Amino acid sequence: MPKTDKPDTRPVVLLTGASGGFGGEFARQLEERGYRLILHGRDKPRMLMTLHNLKAPKSHVCLYADLALDDAREAFIEKVKQYPGLYGLVNNAGFGVWGAFEQREIKPQMGVLLTDLVAPVDITHALLPTLRRNRGFIINVSSLAGESPLPYMSTYAAAKSGLTYWSEATRLELEKEVRVVTLSPGPSPTGFRDVSGMPDGPGSRFRSRARLIVEEGLKQLDRGGGFCVPGNRHKLLYYIQKITPRRLALRLMARYLRR
Ligand SMILES: NC(=O)c1ccc[n+]([C@@H]2O[C@H](COP(=O)([O-])OP(=O)(O)OC[C@H]3O[C@@H](n4cnc5c(N)ncnc54)[C@H](OP(=O)(O)O)[C@@H]3O)[C@@H](O)[C@H]2O)c1
């Protein structure tokens, strides 16, 4: 009897920002859970590193797009729409720009708003009919930067607070149909700091590893979705943010981030 290739019926998950720190870890942990992955990024060599670190690279596909560009984003969405088995969406791509708002160029700062806030909203809206039909899930990778204004990283905090509010609101709208996790980590040693242009420093005492952050986000998904501040260090930081009066928090963060 001739051997026939069985069609791959495993549920598909789209992961944006797969070439970076959290992205590589999401790819690994999602593959372990048995998903086929659509890996998204811009940097081909780093995307291929993520792909080849997986157990079955041939099962997954890579798509490339700059999510800050309307045309590229729309073309990317159209390609993903061709997967009727899409079951999960991880809106992970993002970056921040460090420095005084007036002194940094406007284009990258607009890029932060477009990549970290506009793109997840746009991508999710387009893919929701499929995710709803498949009773799937969404993980929005936000940040504790979205919990208070950040002098010298103002557009990043603006984008992430918008993302958190939108993600939490839609989580309730989609309850019982699509599980939504709003993942809000604090600092973690990934490529994020270098990309932001922040000068080298000792790094925050609250840093946690990508592995733990992703594990906690996926556990929250297993609980049916929800707002997730991962790990004890980030929970402590979140608690401090909540009890510190805004006037004082602004001054402290300005001093810490001005450098
Ligand atoms: N690390 C932290 O301290 C921290 C804390 C809280 C939240 N976060 C959030 O976690 C997410 C992942 O960041 P990370 O820490 O893993 O940083 P990272 O290592 O710098 O990875 C960022 C990822 O986002 C992608 N990306 C950035 N701009 C893009 C654009 N315009 N279009 C398409 N893709 C773009 C990058 O793709 P290419 O490299 O291929 O361009 C890369 O895959 C981000 O949303 C970030 O805001 C990070």
Ligand as a Chemical Component Dictionary entry (heavy atoms), coordinates in Angstrom:
data_LIG
# 
_chem_comp.id                   LIG 
_chem_comp.type                 NON-POLYMER 
_chem_comp.pdbx_formal_charge   0 
_chem_comp.three_letter_code    LIG 
# 
loop_
_chem_comp_atom.comp_id 
_chem_comp_atom.atom_id 
_chem_comp_atom.alt_atom_id 
_chem_comp_atom.type_symbol 
_chem_comp_atom.charge 
_chem_comp_atom.model_Cartn_x 
_chem_comp_atom.model_Cartn_y 
_chem_comp_atom.model_Cartn_z 
_chem_comp_atom.pdbx_ordinal 
LIG N1  N1  N 0  11.490 42.409 28.362 1  
LIG C1  C1  C 0  10.780 43.147 29.189 2  
LIG O1  O1  O 0  11.310 43.703 30.165 3  
LIG C2  C2  C 0  9.296  43.286 28.968 4  
LIG C3  C3  C 0  8.495  43.594 30.071 5  
LIG C4  C4  C 0  7.121  43.712 29.882 6  
LIG C5  C5  C 0  6.570  43.524 28.645 7  
LIG N2  N2  N 1  7.371  43.243 27.566 8  
LIG C6  C6  C 0  6.743  43.045 26.262 9  
LIG O2  O2  O 0  7.013  41.744 25.809 10 
LIG C7  C7  C 0  6.900  41.707 24.392 11 
LIG C8  C8  C 0  8.101  40.969 23.811 12 
LIG O3  O3  O 0  9.269  41.738 24.041 13 
LIG P1  P1  P 0  10.691 41.102 24.443 14 
LIG O4  O4  O 0  10.984 41.510 25.819 15 
LIG O5  O5  O -1 10.744 39.670 24.084 16 
LIG O6  O6  O 0  11.645 41.982 23.512 17 
LIG P2  P2  P 0  12.520 41.615 22.221 18 
LIG O7  O7  O 0  13.443 40.514 22.565 19 
LIG O8  O8  O 0  13.082 42.911 21.761 20 
LIG O9  O9  O 0  11.447 41.076 21.156 21 
LIG C9  C9  C 0  10.507 41.943 20.578 22 
LIG C10 C10 C 0  9.815  41.259 19.426 23 
LIG O10 O10 O 0  8.871  42.169 18.827 24 
LIG C11 C11 C 0  9.107  42.240 17.433 25 
LIG N3  N3  N 0  8.815  43.585 16.891 26 
LIG C12 C12 C 0  9.208  44.776 17.390 27 
LIG N4  N4  N 0  8.775  45.771 16.613 28 
LIG C13 C13 C 0  8.102  45.206 15.580 29 
LIG C14 C14 C 0  7.418  45.708 14.427 30 
LIG N5  N5  N 0  7.337  47.008 14.161 31 
LIG N6  N6  N 0  6.836  44.816 13.581 32 
LIG C15 C15 C 0  6.939  43.497 13.816 33 
LIG N7  N7  N 0  7.562  42.964 14.883 34 
LIG C16 C16 C 0  8.139  43.805 15.754 35 
LIG C17 C17 C 0  10.575 41.919 17.252 36 
LIG O11 O11 O 0  10.754 41.442 15.925 37 
LIG P3  P3  P 0  12.135 41.626 15.087 38 
LIG O12 O12 O 0  13.245 41.563 16.075 39 
LIG O13 O13 O 0  12.119 40.456 14.165 40 
LIG O14 O14 O 0  12.066 42.931 14.416 41 
LIG C18 C18 C 0  10.772 40.846 18.307 42 
LIG O15 O15 O 0  10.369 39.587 17.824 43 
LIG C19 C19 C 0  6.775  43.152 23.922 44 
LIG O16 O16 O 0  5.423  43.441 23.644 45 
LIG C20 C20 C 0  7.240  43.939 25.139 46 
LIG O17 O17 O 0  6.683  45.211 25.191 47 
LIG C21 C21 C 0  8.730  43.108 27.709 48 
# 
loop_
_chem_comp_bond.comp_id 
_chem_comp_bond.atom_id_1 
_chem_comp_bond.atom_id_2 
_chem_comp_bond.value_order 
_chem_comp_bond.pdbx_ordinal 
LIG N1  C1  SING 1  
LIG C1  O1  DOUB 2  
LIG C1  C2  SING 3  
LIG C2  C3  SING 4  
LIG C2  C21 DOUB 5  
LIG C3  C4  DOUB 6  
LIG C4  C5  SING 7  
LIG C5  N2  DOUB 8  
LIG N2  C6  SING 9  
LIG N2  C21 SING 10 
LIG C6  O2  SING 11 
LIG C6  C20 SING 12 
LIG O2  C7  SING 13 
LIG C7  C8  SING 14 
LIG C7  C19 SING 15 
LIG C8  O3  SING 16 
LIG O3  P1  SING 17 
LIG P1  O4  DOUB 18 
LIG P1  O5  SING 19 
LIG P1  O6  SING 20 
LIG O6  P2  SING 21 
LIG P2  O7  DOUB 22 
LIG P2  O8  SING 23 
LIG P2  O9  SING 24 
LIG O9  C9  SING 25 
LIG C9  C10 SING 26 
LIG C10 O10 SING 27 
LIG C10 C18 SING 28 
LIG O10 C11 SING 29 
LIG C11 N3  SING 30 
LIG C11 C17 SING 31 
LIG N3  C12 SING 32 
LIG N3  C16 SING 33 
LIG C12 N4  DOUB 34 
LIG N4  C13 SING 35 
LIG C13 C14 SING 36 
LIG C13 C16 DOUB 37 
LIG C14 N5  SING 38 
LIG C14 N6  DOUB 39 
LIG N6  C15 SING 40 
LIG C15 N7  DOUB 41 
LIG N7  C16 SING 42 
LIG C17 O11 SING 43 
LIG C17 C18 SING 44 
LIG O11 P3  SING 45 
LIG P3  O12 DOUB 46 
LIG P3  O13 SING 47 
LIG P3  O14 SING 48 
LIG C18 O15 SING 49 
LIG C19 O16 SING 50 
LIG C19 C20 SING 51 
LIG C20 O17 SING 52 
# 
